[in-house]
Amino acid sequence: MAKSSKKNGSKQSTSAKGGPKPQYAAAIDLGGTKVLAAIVDENHAILATAKIKTDVGGGAESVIAQMAAGVLKAAQKAKINAA
């Protein structure tokens, strides 16, 4: 179970093993033909990518769902729990 600790007035998450919890970010390139999603680590290294065809016929909500699906797919490929 991850824990939080206060250091210099800010919260810092720790992993179940006691070390600092890794930080990740998602990047999305939304284009007219594809959604390209990537997961990067705190050193800006790309851990995984996913590509999904953009279906603009469903409107904005559909495209947003495709973006989210791309990020989840990339997170799964990077073996990161995105929940």
VEXDREN-2710 file (C-alpha; in Angstrom, 1 decimal):
% VEXDREN-2710
k/r/px/py/pz
1/MET/0.0/0.0/0.0
2/ALA/1.4/3.4/-0.9
3/LYS/1.8/6.0/1.8
4/SER/2.1/9.8/1.9
5/SER/4.6/11.7/3.9
6/LYS/5.0/15.5/4.4
7/LYS/8.3/17.0/3.5
8/ASN/8.9/20.7/3.6
9/GLY/5.1/21.3/3.8
10/SER/4.2/19.3/0.7
11/LYS/2.9/15.8/0.3
12/GLN/5.2/13.2/-1.2
13/SER/3.8/9.8/-2.2
14/THR/5.9/6.7/-1.5
15/SER/5.5/3.2/-3.0
16/ALA/4.7/0.1/-1.1
17/LYS/8.4/-0.7/-1.0
18/GLY/9.1/2.7/0.8
19/GLY/10.8/4.5/-2.1
20/PRO/9.5/7.4/-4.0
21/LYS/6.4/6.7/-6.1
22/PRO/7.2/7.0/-9.8
23/GLN/5.6/9.9/-11.7
24/TYR/4.1/9.5/-15.1
25/ALA/2.4/11.7/-17.7
26/ALA/0.3/11.1/-20.7
27/ALA/0.8/12.9/-24.0
28/ILE/-1.8/13.0/-26.8
29/ASP/-1.4/14.0/-30.4
30/LEU/-4.9/14.4/-31.8
31/GLY/-5.0/14.4/-35.6
32/GLY/-7.7/14.1/-38.2
33/THR/-6.8/10.5/-39.0
34/LYS/-5.4/9.2/-35.7
35/VAL/-5.0/9.7/-32.0
36/LEU/-1.4/9.0/-30.8
37/ALA/-1.0/8.6/-27.1
38/ALA/2.2/8.1/-25.1
39/ILE/3.1/7.5/-21.5
40/VAL/6.3/9.2/-20.3
41/ASP/8.2/8.9/-17.0
42/GLU/9.7/11.6/-14.8
43/ASN/12.8/11.6/-17.0
44/HIS/10.7/12.3/-20.1
45/ALA/11.5/8.8/-21.5
46/ILE/8.7/7.4/-23.6
47/LEU/7.5/4.1/-22.0
48/ALA/4.8/3.1/-24.4
49/THR/2.6/4.5/-27.2
50/ALA/-0.7/3.6/-28.7
51/LYS/-2.4/4.6/-32.0
52/ILE/-6.2/4.7/-32.5
53/LYS/-8.0/5.8/-35.7
54/THR/-9.8/9.1/-35.2
55/ASP/-13.6/8.7/-35.9
56/VAL/-14.9/12.3/-36.2
57/GLY/-18.4/11.1/-37.2
58/GLY/-19.4/10.6/-33.5
59/GLY/-18.7/14.2/-32.6
60/ALA/-16.6/15.7/-29.8
61/GLU/-17.7/13.2/-27.1
62/SER/-16.6/10.3/-29.3
63/VAL/-13.2/11.9/-30.0
64/ILE/-12.6/12.5/-26.3
65/ALA/-13.5/8.9/-25.6
66/GLN/-11.0/7.8/-28.3
67/MET/-8.3/10.0/-26.6
68/ALA/-9.0/8.4/-23.2
69/ALA/-8.9/4.9/-24.8
70/GLY/-5.5/5.7/-26.4
71/VAL/-4.1/6.8/-23.0
72/LEU/-5.4/3.7/-21.3
73/LYS/-4.0/1.4/-24.0
74/ALA/-0.6/3.1/-23.7
75/ALA/-0.7/2.7/-19.9
76/GLN/-1.5/-1.0/-20.3
77/LYS/1.4/-1.4/-22.7
78/ALA/3.7/0.3/-20.2
79/LYS/2.3/-1.9/-17.4
80/ILE/1.0/1.1/-15.4
81/ASN/-2.2/0.9/-13.4
82/ALA/-4.1/3.9/-14.8
83/ALA/-7.0/3.6/-12.3
END
